[in-house]
Amino acid sequence: MTDSGSPAAAPAAAPPAARRISAVTSGKGGVGKTFLSANLAAALARAGRRVLVLDADLGLANLDVVLNLFPKLTLHDVFTGKVRLHEAILPAPGGFSVLLAGSGMVEYSRMTPEVRAQLQGVIDEVAPRYDHVLLDTGAGISDVVLYTVSLAGQVLVTATPEPTSLTDAYATIKVLAATQGRRRIHLVVNQVRRP
């Protein structure tokens, strides 16, 4: 949803840059979405691709925790004009780059016109520099999550094999199909035990 209450819509045909942008999202938190983002980035980097993971969980980011990084500069510093974008991009273990968001940033928990413009500007600037950009979104279907997903050419919805996670993943897929006209959404079921 946008700040006006209407759904965040994606363009009918994704522009070329958006085709290289993937959103990793989930209906429920704690299902391994950030873990998947980091491991997918490492796999793409091993295949010779230049990869950036943008921590797009603008209110409760934790990609830095998963990667054991201690950033001095974050997306917040870019948004507030304290640093230029390239100064906040860090190398990560696994051979890819990250742009980390700070945690507990209440001012970014709603999709205001300012947040929309800032996020779009960052993605427009980084997309041409990388072979693949992964947007590690927050969980759920907030206006921030839906807008972030709308910027991606492809979507991976992460779930675990337990009823509430699968129910929330299904609801997320339905919302993305209805509000963004997405016909192809990938489902990744994480933490599956092998027989």
Buried (B, 14 or more C-beta within 10 A) or exposed (E): BBBEEEBBEBEEEBEEBBBBBBBBBBBBBEBBBBBBBBEBBBEBBEEEBBBBBBBBBBBBBBBBEBBEBEBEBBBBBBBEEEBEBEEBBBEBEBBBBBBBBBBEBEEBBEBBEEBBEBBEEBBEEBBEEBEBBBBBBBBBBBBBBBBBBBBBBBBBBBBBEEEEBBEBBBBBBEBBEEBBEBEEBEBBBBBEEEE
